[in-house]
């Protein structure tokens, strides 16, 4: 009787012992697996893998690509445009302005199209054409107001000095480079870098052209204007792969070509801009058709 009670009493203990034994084996197996994993990779290997995927070098390399592309675009457009300042300096002095007046235009007005329009009208009619010259320069400068509206969200930071500087360099080149970027940070860098390169380079080459314009001869034969246009085309070319973008560009170019001989300077650019807006608004070529 006592023996049977002893067996009954010890059976649960045996089951507990067997259960604990099995748990111990499982625990040991897991420990072995963990040890094997640690032996294969180890803390250094895990850290190295994480560093390889998300380390500073990887992040820096990924950020360097867009930044280098922006710098390349800014340099190509900025230097090509700045070189054209030699033509302005030479033509400005030839139109009757002195070196200081020429430099004042590049430093203060600082918009190539308006500057060329001004000296072009002055060269044709002298002081009597001052009114039409100012009107032509003003019409060409209107486009910068549109650029400013587009660039304001991008550069509307900092104090009044920074905002004045941004307004000063809101020109064709800085706007074009900024809009060609896909990221806001890259666009901001492109705007400031291109504007600074053009401003400094344009004024240096203006001074060179004004001082030695006679020795340079006809600067138009150098093709500097074509270099600036080619830089713009290279910048915009990736955007022209879409049919709609190509249609906008072709339409604006055709209208500007037709209007230039018959309208006063400044108006052809505005008319072409209106045509581009209309063609772009209706989106005739990229409009999605119903299935």
HELIX and SHEET records of a PDB file:
HELIX    1   1 UNK A    2  UNK A   40  1                                  39    
HELIX    2   2 UNK A   42  UNK A   54  1                                  13    
HELIX    3   3 UNK A   56  UNK A   83  1                                  28    
HELIX    4   4 UNK A   85  UNK A   94  1                                  10    
HELIX    5   5 UNK A   99  UNK A  104  1                                   6    
HELIX    6   6 UNK A  105  UNK A  109  3                                   5    
HELIX    7   7 UNK A  112  UNK A  125  1                                  14    
HELIX    8   8 UNK A  126  UNK A  129  5                                   4    
HELIX    9   9 UNK A  130  UNK A  155  1                                  26    
HELIX   10  10 UNK A  160  UNK A  168  1                                   9    
HELIX   11  11 UNK A  172  UNK A  179  1                                   8    
HELIX   12  12 UNK A  184  UNK A  216  1                                  33    
HELIX   13  13 UNK A  219  UNK A  222  5                                   4    
HELIX   14  14 UNK A  224  UNK A  236  1                                  13    
HELIX   15  15 UNK A  237  UNK A  241  5                                   5    
HELIX   16  16 UNK A  243  UNK A  260  1                                  18    
HELIX   17  17 UNK A  267  UNK A  282  1                                  16    
END                                                                             
